[in-house]
Amino acid sequence: MDKKYKKKGLVVVAPEVQGSPKESIEKLVEEEKMAYTVTSGISGPSLGRGIPRTAVFDTKGKLIYVGHPMARETEKAIKDALKDVEESGDDSSGLTSRKQDLVAKRGWTNAEGKTIEATLVEVVGTTGHFKFPNGRKFEYDITKLSADDQELIKKAQEAPAGDE
């Protein structure tokens, strides 16, 4: 599903919930060539019992489906969640921008070394308004980003409109 719908905006996050050692998780990610985020210590809505479980959220962050990843209903839920996303043939994210973003989609690293892929739409004070590839928006304190990322943001803010 990650490969099939990534350009449409699907973001896959795989939480490890059984307390496996970090080395075991990293080995599995490498062996299976997982190109999506695998994390531990995640919190969120109760998904009921059973592993594996899939939760599908729409582009506004609303939980719309919970089930087994191999169930027929899972792909239908993903398609439904992405139905309002506009695709663009020339945009590498697969999404159409509605306004000029401050920094195009890229990997952002926080001071602890954790990364996430997103577009920086704008900065208000020290709050960055980011957008995941699926269009979902979130805010993050840019002072918690790496020094390199903070410098990139500073340069982007100083650049004349239309420059990259």
C-alpha positions in Angstrom: 0.0 0.0 0.0 2.9 2.4 0.8 4.3 2.0 -2.7 0.9 2.0 -4.4 -0.5 5.1 -2.8 2.5 7.1 -1.7 2.3 9.6 -4.6 -1.4 10.1 -3.9 -0.4 11.1 -0.4 -0.6 8.0 1.8 1.6 8.2 4.8 2.4 4.9 6.5 3.5 4.8 10.2 4.2 1.4 11.6 4.2 1.4 15.4 6.0 -1.4 17.2 3.9 -2.2 20.2 5.4 -5.4 21.6 8.6 -3.9 23.2 11.1 -5.4 20.8 14.7 -4.3 21.0 15.7 -1.4 18.8 18.2 -3.6 17.0 15.6 -6.2 16.1 13.3 -3.5 14.7 16.1 -1.9 12.6 17.1 -5.4 11.3 13.5 -6.1 10.2 13.1 -2.7 8.5 16.3 -3.3 6.6 15.5 -6.9 5.6 12.0 -5.9 4.4 13.2 -2.7 2.8 10.5 -0.7 4.6 10.5 2.8 3.2 8.0 4.1 5.7 8.3 5.2 9.3 8.6 2.5 11.9 8.4 3.7 15.5 7.9 2.6 19.1 6.2 4.4 21.9 3.2 5.6 19.9 0.0 6.7 21.5 -3.4 7.3 19.9 -6.9 5.9 19.6 -7.5 2.4 20.9 -7.5 0.1 17.9 -8.9 -3.0 19.8 -7.2 -6.3 20.1 -5.1 -8.2 17.6 -1.8 -7.7 15.7 -1.4 -6.5 13.0 -4.0 -3.7 13.0 -4.4 -0.9 10.5 -5.9 2.4 11.2 -6.8 4.7 8.4 -7.2 8.5 8.9 -8.6 10.8 6.3 -6.7 14.0 5.2 -8.3 15.9 8.1 -6.9 13.4 10.7 -10.3 11.7 11.4 -10.1 8.0 12.1 -12.3 6.3 9.4 -11.3 2.6 9.6 -9.7 0.0 11.8 -9.0 -3.5 10.6 -6.5 -6.1 9.5 -4.1 -4.8 6.9 -4.9 -7.7 4.5 -8.7 -7.3 4.7 -10.4 -6.2 1.4 -11.9 -3.3 3.3 -8.5 -1.8 4.1 -7.6 -0.8 0.6 -11.1 0.6 0.1 -10.7 2.7 3.2 -7.4 4.0 2.0 -8.9 5.0 -1.4 -11.8 6.7 0.4 -9.4 8.6 2.7 -7.5 9.9 -0.3 -10.4 10.6 -2.6 -10.3 14.3 -2.1 -6.6 14.6 -2.7 -5.7 16.2 -6.0 -2.9 14.5 -7.9 -0.5 16.4 -10.1 1.7 14.8 -12.7 4.6 17.2 -12.2 4.6 17.4 -8.4 6.9 14.8 -6.9 4.7 14.5 -3.8 1.7 13.7 -5.9 -0.3 16.5 -4.3 -1.2 19.9 -5.7 0.0 22.9 -3.8 -2.6 25.6 -3.3 -0.1 28.3 -2.3 3.6 28.9 -2.4 5.3 26.8 0.3 8.2 28.2 2.3 10.3 25.0 1.9 9.3 22.1 -0.4 8.8 18.6 0.9 12.0 17.2 2.5 13.2 15.4 5.6 13.3 17.4 8.8 15.4 16.4 11.7 14.8 17.4 15.3 17.6 17.9 17.9 17.2 14.3 19.0 17.9 13.0 15.5 14.4 11.9 14.6 13.2 12.7 11.1 9.9 13.2 9.4 9.1 14.1 5.8 7.0 17.2 5.3 6.6 20.6 3.6 7.0 23.8 5.5 4.1 26.0 4.5 4.9 29.0 6.7 6.4 30.1 10.0 4.6 32.3 12.6 6.9 33.3 15.4 8.8 30.1 16.2 5.9 27.8 15.1 6.3 26.1 11.8 3.2 25.1 9.9 4.0 21.9 8.2 2.1 19.6 5.8 2.6 15.8 5.4 2.6 14.4 1.9 -1.0 13.4 2.4 -2.0 17.0 3.0 -2.6 16.7 6.7 -1.2 19.8 8.5 0.6 20.1 11.8 2.5 22.6 13.8 6.0 22.2 15.3 8.3 24.5 17.3 11.1 25.1 14.8 13.6 25.8 17.7 13.4 22.1 18.3 14.7 21.3 14.9 18.4 20.6 14.1 20.7 23.6 13.6 21.0 22.9 9.9 17.2 22.8 9.5 16.8 26.1 11.4 19.4 27.7 9.2 17.5 26.5 6.1 14.3 28.0 7.4 16.0 31.3 8.1 17.4 31.5 4.6 14.0 30.6 3.1 12.4 33.3 5.1 15.0 35.8 3.9 14.7 34.8 0.2 12.6 37.0 -2.1 9.2 35.4 -2.9 9.5 32.9 -5.8 13.1 32.0 -5.1 14.1 28.6 -3.9 
